[in-house]
């Protein structure tokens, strides 16, 4: 396995960890998600945590950093993971390195994208 493949697998693993356990980064919800009632917010979060429908079309780089789900009475929801430096000021130079990277999982209504 090439070092590039190993790096991509590490990034995907770290992203999956944040998304499924909510550990290893910061979670941000947009105002549209915040305006949903508690049950709808819980359903959105559960669907984001359970998401595993990664394909070459929706995950072309293999990093598991974006997903789209559809929920009744909520509509389409996007989630994405971005990589920042530790101060959350600039993009990370190496998303595979947790020593210099802070992950941010943003959950939003598709209409807010």
C-alpha positions as CSV (number, residue, x, y, z in Angstrom):
1,X,0.0,0.0,0.0
2,X,1.4,3.4,-0.9
3,X,2.0,6.1,1.6
4,X,-0.7,8.2,-0.1
5,X,-3.2,5.4,0.4
6,X,-2.2,5.0,4.0
7,X,-2.6,8.7,4.5
8,X,-6.1,8.7,2.9
9,X,-7.2,5.8,5.0
10,X,-5.9,7.6,8.2
11,X,-7.9,10.7,7.2
12,X,-11.0,8.6,6.6
13,X,-10.6,6.9,9.9
14,X,-10.3,10.2,11.8
15,X,-13.3,11.6,10.0
16,X,-15.3,8.5,10.7
17,X,-14.4,8.7,14.3
18,X,-15.5,12.3,14.6
19,X,-18.8,11.7,12.7
20,X,-19.8,8.5,14.5
21,X,-18.6,9.3,18.1
22,X,-18.5,13.1,18.0
23,X,-15.0,12.8,19.4
24,X,-11.9,14.2,17.9
25,X,-13.1,17.6,16.7
26,X,-15.7,20.3,16.9
27,X,-19.3,20.0,15.9
28,X,-21.2,22.9,14.4
29,X,-24.8,23.1,13.4
30,X,-26.3,25.9,11.3
31,X,-29.2,28.1,12.2
32,X,-31.5,25.9,10.1
33,X,-30.6,22.8,12.0
34,X,-30.8,24.7,15.3
35,X,-34.3,25.8,14.4
36,X,-35.6,22.2,14.2
37,X,-37.3,20.7,17.2
38,X,-35.4,18.4,19.5
39,X,-36.7,15.2,18.0
40,X,-35.8,16.4,14.5
41,X,-32.3,17.4,15.6
42,X,-31.8,14.1,17.3
43,X,-32.9,12.3,14.1
44,X,-30.5,14.3,12.0
45,X,-27.6,13.6,14.3
46,X,-28.4,9.9,14.4
47,X,-28.5,9.7,10.6
48,X,-25.2,11.6,10.3
49,X,-23.6,9.2,12.8
50,X,-24.9,6.2,11.0
51,X,-24.1,7.4,7.5
52,X,-21.9,4.9,5.6
53,X,-23.1,5.2,2.0
54,X,-19.7,6.4,0.6
55,X,-19.2,5.9,-3.1
56,X,-16.8,7.0,-5.8
57,X,-19.4,9.7,-6.7
58,X,-19.9,11.2,-3.3
59,X,-16.5,10.5,-1.8
60,X,-14.0,10.8,-4.8
61,X,-11.0,11.3,-2.5
62,X,-11.9,8.5,-0.1
63,X,-11.7,10.8,3.0
64,X,-15.3,10.3,4.2
65,X,-15.6,14.1,4.6
66,X,-19.0,14.8,3.1
67,X,-22.5,13.2,3.1
68,X,-26.0,13.9,2.2
69,X,-29.1,12.5,3.9
70,X,-32.8,12.9,3.5
71,X,-35.2,13.0,6.4
72,X,-39.0,13.2,6.3
73,X,-40.3,16.6,7.5
74,X,-36.7,18.0,7.5
75,X,-35.6,17.5,3.9
76,X,-32.1,17.1,2.6
77,X,-29.3,17.6,5.1
78,X,-25.6,17.9,4.3
79,X,-22.7,17.3,6.6
80,X,-19.1,18.0,5.9
81,X,-15.8,17.9,7.7
82,X,-13.1,20.6,7.3
83,X,-9.5,20.6,8.4
84,X,-8.0,23.5,10.3
85,X,-4.9,24.4,12.2
86,X,-5.2,24.1,16.0
87,X,-6.3,27.8,16.3
88,X,-9.1,27.3,13.7
89,X,-7.6,30.2,11.7
90,X,-6.2,28.5,8.6
91,X,-6.5,25.2,6.8
92,X,-4.4,22.3,8.1
93,X,-1.2,21.5,6.3
94,X,-1.8,17.8,6.9
95,X,-5.2,16.5,7.8
96,X,-3.7,13.1,8.7
97,X,-1.7,14.6,11.5
98,X,-3.8,15.1,14.6
99,X,-1.0,17.1,16.2
100,X,-1.5,20.0,13.8
101,X,-5.1,19.5,12.7
102,X,-8.5,20.3,14.2
103,X,-11.5,18.8,12.5
104,X,-14.8,20.6,12.3
105,X,-18.0,18.7,11.4
106,X,-20.7,21.1,10.1
107,X,-24.3,19.9,9.8
108,X,-26.6,22.0,7.7
109,X,-29.8,22.0,5.7
110,X,-29.1,21.6,2.0
111,X,-30.8,25.0,1.4
112,X,-28.2,26.7,3.6
113,X,-25.3,25.4,1.5
